[in-house]
Amino acid sequence: MTHRSDTSYTIADGHLSCDLLVVGGGVVGLWIARLAMQAGLEALVLERRRVGSGASGGLLGALMPHMPERWNPKKQFQFEALSSLGNEVEKLEDEAGMTCGYRRCGRLLPLTRAHHAGLAAERSADVGTVWHPSETGFSWQVLDAPYKDAWPDPAAMPHGLVHETLAARISPRRYLAALRKTIGSRIIEDEAFERFDRETGTVVTSSGRTIRAGHTVIAAGTGSFEILGTMLSQEPSGFGSAVKGQAALLKADIGDELPLVFVDGLYVVPHEDGRVAVGSTSETKFDDAAKTDGQLDRLIERAGDLCPALRGAVVLERWAGLRPKAIGRDPMIGIVPGTRNLSVATGGFKITFGIAHKMAASALEVALNGHCGGLPESFRIDTHLTKAGSKAG
Ligand SMILES: Cc1cc2nc3c(=O)[nH]c(=O)nc-3n(C[C@H](O)[C@H](O)[C@H](O)COP(=O)(O)OP(=O)(O)OC[C@H]3O[C@@H](n4cnc5c(N)ncnc54)[C@H](O)[C@@H]3O)c2cc1C
């Protein structure tokens, strides 16, 4: 793969050519393109609709750490990603000249059952080992009263409350807009990846043109599983699935400094400008991926019970989208079997926003070197496919 210092893609004989083609204009694809350009590569993003028209164009933006027990390489990967994201966002904001609504707001975890109190205390001890509090400043504290004026309602925390300070939040749409701005004109929208010619290493798009790329990364969210299925003549479900989620944006002037609250699948995420995001459902069966329904109404109602300041708040927007969940549940990154210059980076599922920049760095390493040494075993495409094969067998 050639490194070039010029910054625009080349058009020769009506064909586009570039060093790195990224398929998909979501948070993962945009980060890959950004890092590739920083490394001096000519990058191009191919997006079948518009940037952010997939799961990344949503509302919630919770950046929630994994629990500290049973620590493993996947949890360490996310911890490093969450620890470094604030600096990365700051650099991005400076470059783009716009803000992303990022704040390390922390998280409150109401303890709803008796055994949660013991578990929270054990986790507090685990945090001492794996979050390195004396160096990082991240803490995990068990409280017996709300963090602040019924945030959350005392009735919602019968066995206390955990307050941890590693979690953060970001505005998904502002984050995407900033990423887009730094990538500039190297995004082609309303044009889809149709097929990959293994002989020539070229991509044919929905408009019939070919793109010659030194390397192509499929970062097409749930669309990645369809692309892999077609290329490898298998059902897309052999690579991953789409899990629908619904969320809402409420108007509530509660201040934007409050920690997000998470309990039993319900997220309440205070953002800037008197906006609070509430989510999210996890649906494996659905008729219409983009439709919101009574399940979201119930979440909004639960949010009001959990945080009374949200009762009766005006609903500014309701939104639904599809999360990419790879077959092995963890992110899926690596060279597509049977190819040399085609790889995939998807499957961030519920935690993509906190790790996209680190997923992208790994994907770029794969594109440049064929592998990425620091990638957790469970993220590697071959691990996913072996797991899927053994499940099938
Ligand atoms: C309701 C809900 C709430 C969520 N909340 C959070 C949260 O709080 N925190 C968090 O971290 N994550 C959250 N997620 C998950 C997160 O949004 C996703 O995991 C993430 O956005 C996936 O990013 P991506 O770039 O992999 O895919 P996407 O954002 O889906 O981007 C893929 C892009 O590829 C394009 N594409 C597809 N096929 C093709 C093709 N053939 N050719 C060209 N382009 C193609 C699509 O149009 C799309 O724009 C939530 C998801 C939902 C649905």
The ligand as a MOL file (V3000), in Angstrom:
LIG
                    3D

  0  0  0     0  0            999 V3000
M  V30 BEGIN CTAB
M  V30 COUNTS 53 58 0 0 0
M  V30 BEGIN ATOM
M  V30 1 C -31.2070 3.6430 20.2590 0
M  V30 2 C -29.7040 3.4750 20.2580 0
M  V30 3 C -28.9670 3.9960 21.2880 0
M  V30 4 C -27.5800 3.8550 21.3060 0
M  V30 5 N -26.8870 4.4240 22.3380 0
M  V30 6 C -25.5460 4.3250 22.3530 0
M  V30 7 C -24.8180 4.9500 23.3930 0
M  V30 8 O -25.3860 5.6020 24.2610 0
M  V30 9 N -23.4660 4.8290 23.3870 0
M  V30 10 C -22.8040 4.1070 22.4130 0
M  V30 11 O -21.5790 4.0190 22.4630 0
M  V30 12 N -23.4850 3.5010 21.4390 0
M  V30 13 C -24.8310 3.6000 21.3800 0
M  V30 14 N -25.5310 2.9840 20.3870 0
M  V30 15 C -24.8080 2.1560 19.4260 0
M  V30 16 C -24.1040 3.0080 18.3920 0
M  V30 17 O -24.9830 4.0070 17.9280 0
M  V30 18 C -23.6370 2.1340 17.2310 0
M  V30 19 O -22.9720 0.9910 17.6940 0
M  V30 20 C -22.6840 2.9190 16.3330 0
M  V30 21 O -23.2800 4.1110 15.8960 0
M  V30 22 C -22.2540 2.0920 15.1330 0
M  V30 23 O -21.3860 2.8730 14.3710 0
M  V30 24 P -20.8590 2.3470 12.9870 0
M  V30 25 O -20.0280 3.4210 12.3980 0
M  V30 26 O -20.2500 0.9920 13.1760 0
M  V30 27 O -22.1860 2.0900 12.1150 0
M  V30 28 P -23.2760 3.1180 11.5530 0
M  V30 29 O -23.3640 4.3460 12.3180 0
M  V30 30 O -24.5200 2.3340 11.3610 0
M  V30 31 O -22.6800 3.5320 10.1580 0
M  V30 32 C -22.6270 2.6440 9.0540 0
M  V30 33 C -22.8490 3.4440 7.7870 0
M  V30 34 O -22.6210 2.5790 6.6670 0
M  V30 35 C -23.5510 2.9090 5.6690 0
M  V30 36 N -23.6760 1.7380 4.7640 0
M  V30 37 C -24.2850 0.5530 5.0170 0
M  V30 38 N -24.1850 -0.2600 3.9390 0
M  V30 39 C -23.4740 0.4350 3.0070 0
M  V30 40 C -23.0520 0.1430 1.6780 0
M  V30 41 N -23.3240 -1.0260 1.0720 0
M  V30 42 N -22.3470 1.0740 0.9940 0
M  V30 43 C -22.0470 2.2930 1.5650 0
M  V30 44 N -22.4350 2.6160 2.8290 0
M  V30 45 C -23.1300 1.7000 3.5340 0
M  V30 46 C -24.8290 3.2280 6.4310 0
M  V30 47 O -25.7020 4.0280 5.6580 0
M  V30 48 C -24.2810 3.9550 7.6570 0
M  V30 49 O -24.2640 5.3540 7.4910 0
M  V30 50 C -26.9190 3.1370 20.2990 0
M  V30 51 C -27.6380 2.6210 19.2360 0
M  V30 52 C -29.0370 2.7870 19.1900 0
M  V30 53 C -29.7940 2.2320 18.0260 0
M  V30 END ATOM
M  V30 BEGIN BOND
M  V30 1 1 1 2
M  V30 2 1 2 3
M  V30 3 2 2 52
M  V30 4 2 3 4
M  V30 5 1 4 5
M  V30 6 1 4 50
M  V30 7 2 5 6
M  V30 8 1 6 7
M  V30 9 1 6 13
M  V30 10 2 7 8
M  V30 11 1 7 9
M  V30 12 1 9 10
M  V30 13 2 10 11
M  V30 14 1 10 12
M  V30 15 2 12 13
M  V30 16 1 13 14
M  V30 17 1 14 15
M  V30 18 1 14 50
M  V30 19 1 15 16
M  V30 20 1 16 17
M  V30 21 1 16 18
M  V30 22 1 18 19
M  V30 23 1 18 20
M  V30 24 1 20 21
M  V30 25 1 20 22
M  V30 26 1 22 23
M  V30 27 1 23 24
M  V30 28 2 24 25
M  V30 29 1 24 26
M  V30 30 1 24 27
M  V30 31 1 27 28
M  V30 32 2 28 29
M  V30 33 1 28 30
M  V30 34 1 28 31
M  V30 35 1 31 32
M  V30 36 1 32 33
M  V30 37 1 33 34
M  V30 38 1 33 48
M  V30 39 1 34 35
M  V30 40 1 35 36
M  V30 41 1 35 46
M  V30 42 1 36 37
M  V30 43 1 36 45
M  V30 44 2 37 38
M  V30 45 1 38 39
M  V30 46 1 39 40
M  V30 47 2 39 45
M  V30 48 1 40 41
M  V30 49 2 40 42
M  V30 50 1 42 43
M  V30 51 2 43 44
M  V30 52 1 44 45
M  V30 53 1 46 47
M  V30 54 1 46 48
M  V30 55 1 48 49
M  V30 56 2 50 51
M  V30 57 1 51 52
M  V30 58 1 52 53
M  V30 END BOND
M  V30 END CTAB
M  END
